[in-house]
Amino acid sequence: MIKKDGRHEPFQKQKIRIGLEKACEKRPVSMEQIDRLVDEITTELENEFEREVPARKVGEKVMEHLRREDEVAYVRYASVYRQFRDIGEFVKEIQTLSAT
């Protein structure tokens, strides 16, 4: 995987799982659903990229899947991934989500 700062590190499915579990904490998303999401995301990334996956693409793929699975978990993940700095950024993301 290629990090934002250009460093290379091994792809770790476990990191995707941890992010999903945190985003889905206390949400009606089962461990089976999380397992399925991890598998789907990993498969899509492997099919899309021959060698190294940009870290940015991993985060985008996780958000894409979470948005369909659970909107609250999506906003939680997006707030960390996009590093929301204030409530206005939360409101903007929720408005975008509501518009679709």
Phi, psi and omega in degrees: 000144178256117180283168181302324183274007177093351178292154177250138174213156181297143175292133182230109177304326183300326179293323176296314180301314181299315178298318178294317180298318178295315181295327185265003181303131180061025175248160181281056179238119184280165176297327177296320177295319178296316177302317180297316179299316179301314180296316180296314181297314180298314180299314180298318179294318179296323179287329184277328184238128181288318186242265185263143181257128174294135181305324180302321181291327178297310180300317179297319181293319178298315180297319179303314182287320179295324180302323179281331187276311185201114186295324179293316177298322177300311182296321177301310181296314181299323182296325178279313183299316181269359177055057177304137183255342181205174183296330179301324179290325175296313182300316180299316180295319180293320177297319177297317180296318181292332183286344183260000000 
